[in-house]
Amino acid sequence: MANASLQHRRDLALGSGAELFYDTPLEIVRGEGVYLYDRDGRRYVDMYNNVPCVGHANPVVVQAMAKQQATVNVHSRYLHEGIVTFAERLAGLNHDGIESVVFSCSGTEAVEVGIQIARLATGNRGIVCTDATYHGNSELVGSLSYLGNEPPENSDVRAFPFPERYRPLEEGVSEEELCEAYLARVEACIENLKAQGPGFATLIMCSIFANEGPPDIPSGFMAKVTDLVHREGGLVIADEVQSGYGRTGLWWGYETTDFLPDIVVTGKPMGNGLPLGATAAKKAFIDAFRAEKDYFNTCAATPLQAAVGMAVLDEIERLDLIRNAAEVGDRLTRELKDRIPVNNKIGDARGYGLFIGVEMIKDKVSKEPDAKLVLSLSDRLKDKGFLTSYSGRFNNVLKIRPPLVFSHANADEFLSAFDECMGEISA
Ligand SMILES: Cc1ncc(COP(=O)(O)O)c(C=O)c1O
């Protein structure tokens, strides 16, 4: 139930315009596993929140947090076994070129550190990103957001159209030719940065382009673009804030989409809700960053972050959540794909493990995006007890991104509700 007086107080206390989901906003008071509960005790299957990756109120994580707080929590300028072990473990989960870690408190900070590392390593400033991305909200990182066709003049940022097969850059060409077309756009961005002064430091990409869709990527693009960046003297940053930590059915999104980044950025799920971000790279890059920047972040690289971060990793392994993401996610995507030929409003269904997008359109010929339909669909799903939202360049993609404890049974219940809602909408 909406609480009008709480909404009014919220407007005063937080300022009007702080976004709320759904026509009738939810007041959530409790979470457990994959479920959230509102003020009236109504239960919802959470299919949106990736931060509580090992489940809301996970008791092992809660206990680790409480135990560490009850023991000691200090800033990072003291020796502490826990934080070193956590950094070693995080680096060890990555490919061999990733050796050392800088901890921070958010994805935004971790991306910003990644860009600074790339700038120091290359001596250049220029950044290439996609035209429909989001990597965070600071002035620098926010300047990469949703640039569309016309990035700002005199900036160090250039944007290329994100690689996709549903609305391809060129129609009627082979997948290989499509891949080359996107690569040519990246190359043009790099040449332009070199010609105009900033030079080329880095290409930053979410490993599955989560905020862009996530699209089906023309095969071979990620490895080829990585080669291109290296030939041009730049570094590749993999933003794993959404795609990391088992989301795709492998530890890292870059394993799923098959490339080897120079810098890996993580955030959201790392602390299951405790603010925790990390930027990892080879030791020489991190050493150069430390030498130049004297980076310090008061609440980062603390015993508390380490204890919670280790508990999250333990839980992912103990509960076999990466396999779960692969199995449940792949099956749910398949079932949603089966609905494409029988429903004119479903343009596409695609995903990587438990990050799934269902593209809603007005009709199959025009493929015109239908953002209104997605809003209505996610409101109806909410009324039936399933929390989703929207994403994509046109806000017309139903976004499914549950905690990794989401089960086959949850998927079955969701599919029934989805069919009912689609039936109601087309009635
Ligand atoms: C891909 C990606 N990178 C970075 C961020 C920024 O993370 P944070 O909100 O923790 O700063 C986000 C946030 O949504 C994101 O989606």
The ligand as an ORCA input file, in Angstrom:
! r2SCAN-3c Opt
* xyz 0 1
  C      27.761     -0.978    -14.965
  C      27.804     -0.062    -13.768
  N      28.978      0.431    -13.368
  C      29.075      1.246    -12.307
  C      27.956      1.614    -11.585
  C      28.087      2.550    -10.426
  O      27.968      1.885     -9.204
  P      27.564      2.674     -7.874
  O      26.106      3.025     -7.984
  O      27.854      1.702     -6.764
  O      28.407      3.881     -7.806
  C      26.711      1.123    -11.963
  C      25.502      1.492    -11.212
  O      24.382      1.214    -11.558
  C      26.622      0.276    -13.090
  O      25.451     -0.216    -13.517
*
